[in-house]
Amino acid sequence: SARLPIYALLIGAFVPQINYGFLNLQGLVLFGLYLLGIFGGSLTAVLLRKSLLKGPKPNFIQTIPEFRVPDLTSVLYKLYDRAIVFLKRAGTVILLASIFVWFLSYFPRSEIIQENLEIQLSETTDSASREIFLNNAAADQLQQSWLGRTGRTLEPFFAPLGWDWRVTSAVIAGFPAREVVVAVMGTIYAVGEEAENETLANRLTNAVDQEGNQIFTLPMVIGMLIFYAWCLQCVATIAIIRRETNSWKWPVISWVYMTTIGYLGAFTAFQVGSML
């Protein structure tokens, strides 16, 4: 699941490691998120069956073949065939989406930031200081990129969820594919190119806004987890829905519906949690 890196990052950083017998709180939260997704899917199916898909049940007759243990050759061939289909269709979409996100996060470049970086690097030979300068310059370049500008523009819309422009930018970058969210957060919070989860978790824990208030509070994190449990952030999935239904109607309905319930879930969690 593309959600798993995001779950692992947020749960590892903000959910305490408490054991209840043989159970772990972090594991229970992760399990609960998947149960939440199952609940949301089941509820959606019931609502659609009673509204847009309301009507008599169609007759369904299918001949069931005799059950047999498949041979290894058939299983491997089927796996290979489905893997090729995914790489040709969904994989291509994810690649194009990732390139598009990179373009938005890289351009336009600021010559002033680059000139200041060159001056800072010329004044020191300390590797730790040089890494800090490089990371800060990367974060500054991202802030004035098209992705950063979009995040600042949409920040008021996501402010009720407790998100600032940096979180908003990372979430927007993840709409084509969630796989890029952790990497974008690593760049935004200037933790290096690899965006190692442990370092990034520490940066998120200590992140503050311009007024010095903590950004990643527990209500905000819970809301963000709920958002990712329900929101549709996968261009490949949208492309598959389009291919299976031969229409853009259901991909659009799915995206709007799931994004809306994800937003409302995050809004409720943050607002109620902040009042407690």
C-alpha atoms as one frame of an Amber mdcrd trajectory, in Angstrom:
protein
   0.000   0.000   0.000   1.302   3.452  -0.922  -0.215   4.708   2.335   2.153
   2.595   4.427   5.226   4.921   4.284   3.034   7.841   5.394   1.431   5.769
   8.139   4.837   4.554   9.311   6.244   8.094   9.387   3.380   9.720  11.306
   2.663   6.793  13.650   6.355   6.292  14.412   6.821   9.987  15.187   3.688
  10.783  17.189   2.169   7.573  18.589   3.985   6.422  21.752   5.426   2.921
  21.930   3.131   1.489  24.583   2.543  -2.240  24.965  -0.703  -3.801  26.135
   0.312  -7.382  26.765   1.433  -8.732  23.385  -0.201  -5.793  21.580   1.562
  -2.557  20.642  -0.233   0.798  20.460   1.455   1.773  17.198   0.425  -1.515
  15.625  -3.124  -1.090  16.904  -3.334   2.391  15.359  -2.071   1.053  12.027
  -4.569  -1.816  12.160  -7.326   0.640  13.080  -6.569   2.774  10.017  -7.053
  -0.188   7.717 -10.278  -1.058   9.532 -11.336   2.561   9.017 -10.699   2.178
   5.303 -12.749  -1.027   5.190 -15.565   0.698   7.070 -15.501   3.642   4.670
 -15.578   1.350   1.647 -18.444  -0.734   3.038 -20.462   2.363   3.937 -19.870
   3.803   0.479 -21.081   0.592  -1.154 -24.288   0.664   0.910 -24.947   4.340
   0.139 -24.364   3.880  -3.591 -26.603   0.811  -3.667 -29.415   2.856  -2.141
 -28.890   5.971  -4.290 -27.010   6.157  -7.603 -27.006   2.409  -8.168 -30.498
   1.832  -6.840 -32.544  -0.716  -8.737 -33.365  -4.403  -9.016 -30.541  -6.851
  -8.611 -29.462  -8.221 -11.998 -29.584 -11.953 -12.605 -26.137 -13.417 -12.253
 -25.410 -16.916 -13.484 -21.902 -18.248 -13.633 -20.529 -21.712 -14.102 -18.010
 -22.474 -11.385 -15.151 -24.692 -12.565 -13.938 -27.603 -10.508 -11.509 -26.488
  -7.822  -8.001 -27.765  -8.362  -4.609 -26.926  -6.934  -2.887 -24.713  -9.543
   0.533 -25.723 -10.763   3.470 -23.421 -10.103   4.012 -22.636 -13.792   0.471
 -21.303 -14.209   0.741 -19.183 -11.058   4.065 -17.646 -12.118   2.770 -16.947
 -15.625  -0.332 -15.228 -14.245   1.761 -13.121 -11.859   4.086 -12.145 -14.697
   1.174 -11.246 -16.959  -0.507  -9.023 -14.350   2.814  -7.378 -13.451   3.385
  -6.452 -17.105  -0.131  -5.016 -17.328   0.497  -2.885 -14.233   3.864  -1.627
 -15.490   2.453  -0.713 -18.902  -0.677   1.019 -17.650  -0.588   2.105 -14.012
   3.209   2.270 -13.873   3.346   4.678 -16.788   0.794   6.965 -15.149   2.720
   7.001 -11.854   5.964   7.825 -13.680   4.395  10.718 -15.562   2.776  12.012
 -12.377   6.099  11.852 -10.510   7.844  13.770 -13.297   5.101  16.402 -13.221
   5.421  16.800  -9.429   9.202  17.108  -9.770   8.751  19.835 -12.388   6.386
  21.795 -10.146   8.703  21.462  -7.151  11.877  22.386  -9.079  10.831  25.376
 -11.191  11.150  28.308 -11.240  14.628  28.560  -9.727  15.671  31.610  -7.739
  19.058  33.018  -8.719  19.231  34.999  -5.462  18.919  31.844  -3.350  21.553
  30.111  -5.484  23.959  33.060  -5.229  23.556  33.228  -1.443  24.195  29.480
  -1.241  27.404  29.788  -3.236  28.604  32.573  -0.930  27.828  30.486   2.173
  29.576  27.422   0.767  32.657  29.458  -0.151  32.970  30.730   3.428  33.124
  27.326   5.142  34.699  23.912   4.684  32.824  22.218   7.522  30.793  19.350
   6.049  27.989  19.649   8.612  27.567  23.379   7.962  27.655  22.860   4.207
  24.928  20.224   4.465  22.765  22.618   6.502  23.247  25.364   3.897  22.354
  22.967   1.074  19.252  21.701   2.868  18.032  25.198   3.728  18.589  26.368
   0.155  16.617  23.390  -1.168  13.750  24.228   1.189  13.831  27.903   0.138
  13.820  26.962  -3.540  10.852  24.678  -2.952   8.961  27.438  -1.129   9.133
  29.739  -4.152   8.539  26.949  -6.696   5.194  26.416  -8.391   4.408  23.698
  -5.860   5.295  25.944  -2.922   3.293  28.837  -4.340   0.317  26.532  -4.804
   0.663  25.357  -1.209   0.686  28.923   0.101  -2.311  29.814  -2.084  -4.357
  26.852  -0.825  -3.172  27.145   2.778  -6.344  29.008   3.947  -8.506  26.164
   2.602  -6.558  23.534   4.556  -5.946  25.702   7.639  -9.081  24.263   9.371
  -7.263  20.920   9.297  -4.245  22.416  11.064  -2.039  22.330   7.958   0.403
  25.054   6.984   1.708  25.659   3.452   4.418  23.024   3.829   2.011  20.239
   4.760  -0.395  21.459   2.083   2.352  21.352  -0.557   3.310  17.786   0.381
  -0.313  16.637   0.305  -0.913  18.312  -3.069   2.212  16.638  -4.445   0.802
  13.318  -3.246  -2.473  13.580  -5.148  -1.013  11.978  -8.297   0.759   9.307
  -6.221   1.251   8.998  -2.466   4.713   7.561  -3.022   6.188  11.066  -3.355
   4.758  12.536  -0.121   7.590  11.486   2.218  10.249  12.658  -0.246   8.534
  16.042  -0.673   8.242  16.445   3.104  11.932  15.646   3.402  12.775  18.424
   0.956  10.367  20.926   2.498  11.706  20.358   5.998  15.310  20.351   4.721
  16.456  16.967   5.984  18.544  15.938   2.990  17.945  14.239  -0.301  17.186
  10.765   1.060  14.564  11.948   3.542  15.363   9.231   6.081  12.296   8.514
   8.160  13.965   8.848  11.558  15.452  12.279  10.815  12.273  13.472   9.146
  10.186  12.287  12.111  12.313  14.411  14.448  11.931  17.445  12.200   8.161
  17.029  12.038   7.971  16.724  15.816   9.843  20.016  16.247   8.223  21.901
  13.339   6.607  25.231  14.290   4.784  27.961  12.387   5.774  31.637  12.172
   4.232  32.297  15.585   6.148  29.463  17.228   3.164  27.117  17.550   3.704
  23.408  17.011   2.332  22.285  13.640   2.147  18.530  14.077  -0.069  18.331
  17.144  -1.774  15.039  18.006  -5.221  16.170  16.702  -3.644  17.345  13.453
  -1.747  14.068  13.004  -4.870  11.994  13.699  -6.765  14.076  11.156  -4.004
  13.631   8.595  -4.036   9.857   9.097  -7.809   9.808   8.594  -7.410  11.945
   5.475  -4.991   9.450   3.945  -7.175   6.513   4.990 -10.095   7.838   2.944
  -8.759  10.228   0.314  -8.188   8.983  -3.248  -4.607   9.965  -4.095  -3.555
   7.680  -6.909  -3.605   8.552 -10.584  -3.133   4.867 -11.401  -6.368   3.976
  -9.583  -8.229   6.753 -11.381  -6.857   5.495 -14.699  -7.991   1.948 -13.915
 -11.492   3.160 -12.980 -11.588   5.082 -16.262 -10.541   1.998 -18.206 -12.981
  -0.351 -16.478 -16.004   1.990 -16.741 -15.060   3.488 -20.131 -16.122   6.881
 -18.792 -14.739   9.803 -16.790 -17.949   9.993 -14.736 -17.003   7.481 -12.059
 -13.348   8.532 -11.715 -14.492  12.124 -11.085 -17.237  11.023  -8.669 -14.796
   8.755  -6.817 -12.149  11.466  -6.500 -14.552  14.183  -5.346 -16.394  11.900
  -2.927 -13.318  10.356  -1.298 -11.469  13.679  -1.092 -14.514  15.260   0.539
 -14.949  12.575   3.195 -11.197  12.623   3.829 -11.299  16.390   4.323 -14.346
  16.195   6.596 -12.779  13.389   8.615  -9.562  15.361   9.108 -11.533  18.525
   9.903 -13.609  16.749  12.556 -10.598  15.069  14.151  -8.592  18.301  14.343
 -11.384  20.580  15.533 -12.779  18.158  18.129  -9.315  17.129  19.291  -8.213
  20.752  19.664 -11.197  21.507  21.904 -10.465  18.643  24.287
